[in-house]
Amino acid sequence: MTHGAGGWSFCNGYGTAYALGPGDTLRFHGFQSTLVGCGGPDSLEDRYFRALAATRRFELHPDSLILLDADGTRLVFVVARDSTGG
């Protein structure tokens, strides 16, 4: 089953489809984003999108989500405190 995800990267909004597989497998595909210029072909945003596209599995922890590619390279998201104090 395919689901949708999206948000804001460093300067563009984006959306993508994703599929969860057996166990902890995860694949993103079909990225779309706005086209605000954010630097050259190796900008932080381009590397972020490449890392998402290379994701093969995930680890979910109480305070983080870790996306891993085939060679174990990690993209780590940590829980941020609510800016409203909650």
C-alpha positions in Angstrom: 0.0 0.0 0.0 1.3 3.4 -0.9 1.0 6.5 1.3 1.8 10.1 1.0 4.3 12.2 3.0 5.6 15.8 2.7 6.7 18.9 4.4 9.3 21.6 4.1 12.9 21.0 3.3 15.4 23.9 3.7 13.7 26.2 1.2 11.0 24.2 -0.7 7.8 22.4 0.1 7.8 18.8 -1.1 5.6 15.7 -1.3 6.3 12.1 -2.1 4.8 8.7 -2.0 6.1 6.0 0.3 5.6 2.3 0.8 6.2 0.3 3.9 7.4 -3.2 3.2 8.0 -6.3 5.4 9.7 -5.6 8.7 11.3 -2.2 8.7 11.6 -1.6 5.0 10.7 1.9 3.6 10.9 3.4 0.1 10.1 6.9 -1.0 9.3 7.6 -4.6 7.8 10.2 -6.9 9.1 13.4 -5.3 7.6 16.7 -6.2 8.7 20.1 -4.9 8.5 23.8 -5.4 11.3 25.3 -7.4 12.8 27.9 -5.2 16.6 28.2 -5.9 18.6 27.0 -3.0 22.2 26.7 -4.2 24.1 24.4 -6.6 23.7 20.8 -7.5 25.3 19.6 -4.2 23.3 22.0 -1.9 22.2 20.8 1.5 18.6 20.5 0.1 19.7 18.3 -2.9 21.6 16.0 -0.5 18.5 15.8 1.8 16.3 14.8 -1.2 18.9 12.2 -2.3 19.1 10.8 1.2 15.3 10.4 1.3 15.3 8.7 -2.1 18.1 6.3 -1.0 16.2 5.2 2.1 15.7 1.5 2.4 14.6 1.0 6.0 13.8 2.9 9.2 14.2 2.7 13.0 11.6 4.3 15.2 12.7 5.3 18.7 10.8 7.3 21.4 12.7 10.5 20.6 13.8 10.0 16.9 13.2 8.5 13.5 16.2 7.2 11.7 16.1 6.5 7.9 18.9 4.2 6.6 20.1 3.6 3.1 21.6 0.3 1.8 25.1 0.9 3.2 23.8 2.1 6.7 24.1 5.9 6.1 21.7 7.6 8.4 19.3 10.5 8.2 18.2 11.2 11.7 15.1 13.2 12.8 14.7 14.1 16.4 11.6 15.2 18.3 11.6 19.0 18.8 9.9 20.7 21.7 6.7 22.4 20.8 7.5 26.1 20.4 4.2 26.9 22.1 5.5 25.3 25.3 3.5 22.1 25.0 
